Amino acid sequence: MTKAKIAPGRPVAAELDAAELPEAWRGRQWAPVLIVAVVIGAVLGTGLLVDKALQPQVPAALAGCSTSTQIAPHEFIGPQPICITANHTYQATVNTTQGAIVIQLHPEIAPVTVNNFIVLAIHGYYNGLNFWKSETWVVQGGDPNGSGTGGPGYSLPDEPSTDPWGLGAVGMARPPGGAVNGSQFFIQKADWPAPGPTAAYNRFGTVISGLDKAQLLQATDTITSITINVS
């Protein structure tokens, strides 16, 4: 059988002989092309569904929350706009490679810090970041550099409180003599070593479930996602 010559630049699929097609397709040479298109569409559609499933699920009460102007993947031009309100309560589920850790957030103590954490979380800022620091009494994460040197490009104001620090307390990191970091947070796994905190670390949450998972976290562990619940 002599095949038709293929004109330069034309798709090979358009030059199939009718004899090479299945009986049901003869006379309908567009069918293979259509099937390929359908398969490609299904694959792309599945990819979009998977991508959507991996994105943080945003509660309706936070649907209008936007970030400040973003100038790099983990960097912003300034602090996050306020979008939380006093008539709601907020919980964060930090999903990690050791399991889920549920944190009751305390906007009544540190409203700017809670708002900042929520806005970053619902926009996927923390996804994939590691817990770069793990000691007997504390575990710390939220650094895009993975070394304790990074942040979102801005610091947070001091939000001091009289609430005691202890097992399960959640606060924001700050270097000695420096400002409160805009993204790095820590969870207390045991009592704070003496003499205890000597500056404001913006105590903005308390672990209410999954403290055993937090105590297992090591520098090889990561945050897979953070889900915010509003009630």
N, C-alpha and C positions, 0 to 999 in steps of 0.2 A: 504494500500500500504506500502510495506516495503522499507525503504530508504536504500541506500547503506551505508555501514559503512565508516566513514571518517578516513582515515589514519592519525595518529598523524603528525602534522607539515604541512599538505597539506592545501591549501586555500579552504575554504568552497565553493566558487564560482565554483570551478572545479568539484564539486560533485553533481551538480543539476541533478535531474532526467529529462529525456526528456519530460515526461508527464507534468512537472511543467512549461515548457516553452510555450510561445505563439506559435500557430500553425505555423506561418511563420518562427519561429526560430528553430523548431525541426530539429535535424540533423545538426544544426549549433550552437553548445553549446559555441562557442567562442564569439558569438554576444554580450551577456551581458557584458563580460569582455571588449570587444572592445568599447562598448558604454560608460562604466565607464571611460575607458582610454581617450576617446574623450572629455567627460565632464570635467575630471580633467585637461586635456590640455587646454580646453577653459577657465576654471577658472584661471589657471596659466597665460595664455596669456593675459587675461583681466587685471590681477593684474600688469603684466609687462607694459601694455599700460598705465594704470593709473599712475604707478610709473614714467614712462617716461614723461607723461603729466605734472606731478608735478615738474619735474626737470626744472631748469632755461633754457630758450631758448637762446642759445649762437649765436650771429651773426657770419657770416663767417669770418669777419675781426678779430675776437677774438678766433677763433677755436683752435689756437695753444697756447693759454695762459694756462700756468700751474702754480700751486702754488709751493711755496718752500716746503721742506720736512715737511710733517705733522706728528706730534708726539702724537696728541690727537684729539678728534672730533673738537675742536675749538682752537687748538694750533699748531703753526708752529715753526720750528727751527730758522727761521729768516724772514726778509722782503720778500715781493713778487717780483719775477722777473718782469722787465719792459717789457710790451707787447703792450702798446699804442703807436701811432705814431702821429707826428705833422700834418700830412695831413688829419686827420679825426676829426670830432666833435662828442661829446658823450653826450647822455642823459640817465638818469636813471629814471625809473618808479618804485617808491617804493609802492608796493601794501600792504595796511594795512587793519586792521579790520574796519577802518573808511572810506576807499576808496583809490583811487590812487593819489599819489603825484608825479608830474613830475619835475625833477631837471635837469637844464642845468649844466653840469660839466665844470670846468674851468682848463684844463690842462695847459693853457698858464700862469696861476697864480700858481698852485700847482700841477705840473706833477706827483710827487711821490705819493702824496695823492690820486689824481684821479686814477692813475694806481692801487694803493692798494685797493681802494674801488671797482673798476671794477673787479679785479681778485677775491676778496672775494665774490662779488655778483654773478658772473657767476658760481661759484662753490657752491652756496647755503649756504654760511656761515651765512647769516642774516636770513634765513627762520626760522620762529617760535620764534625769539627773541623779547622781549617786549620793550616797551618804558618805562623804569624804572623811568624816571624823567620827570615830567610835571609841569611847573610853568607858571605863567601868561605870561612870555615873551619868554619861551623856552621849547622845548620838546627834550628829548635825549634818544637814543636807541643804539643798536648794542653791548650790553654787554652780553656775553654768561652766566655770573653769574646772570644777572637780578638784580643787586644791585649797579652797578657803580664801582665794584671792579675788573672786568675782562677785558680781551682783548685777542688778538691772540698770545701772547707770545713775542711780540716785540713792540717797539715804533717807531714813525715816526720822521724824521728830521723836524725842524722848516722850514716852508715855508711862511714867512711873506709877506704881500702885503699892498698896500696903498688903495685897494678897500674898500669902506665904509661898515661897518656892518649895517644891518637894516632888515626890515621886509622881510622874505623869504630867508635870507642868511643862508648858510649851512657850518658848520665847524666841526672840530674834537675836541673832549674833551681833556682836560689835567688837572690833579690835581694841586692845588697850589704848585708851586715850582718843579713840576715834568715835565716829557716829554710828548709829544703829544701821546695820546692813538692810538693804531694801528687799532681799529675797531669801537670805540664808536663815533658816530656823533650826531650833534644837528641841529635843525632848529629853527631859530628865529621866534617867533610868534608876537613879538612887539619890541619896542626899547630896546636896552641893558641898563640895569640900570646903573646909574652913579657910578663910573667914566668911565664906558665902559671897553673894554678889555685892560688888562695890560700886555699881552704876546701874542705870535703868536698862533692862533687857527686854522691855515691852512684853510682859507676860500676857499673851493674847489667847491662850487656850489651855484646855486640860484634857488629857486622854481619858475617855470614859469606856473604851473597849479596845482590846488588842495591845495592851501594854506588854504582854508577853512577847508579841511579835516585835515591838520596838526594842525590847531587851536583847533580841537575837540579831539585830541589824549590825552589819559590818561594812567596812569600806568597799566591799565588792557588791553590796546590795544597791538597788536603785528604786526610784519612784516610778511606777508604771503609769499612774494617773492619780488625779485628785478629783473627787466628786463632792460637790457642795449641796447640802440639803437645807431647804428653807421652810420654816413653819411659823 
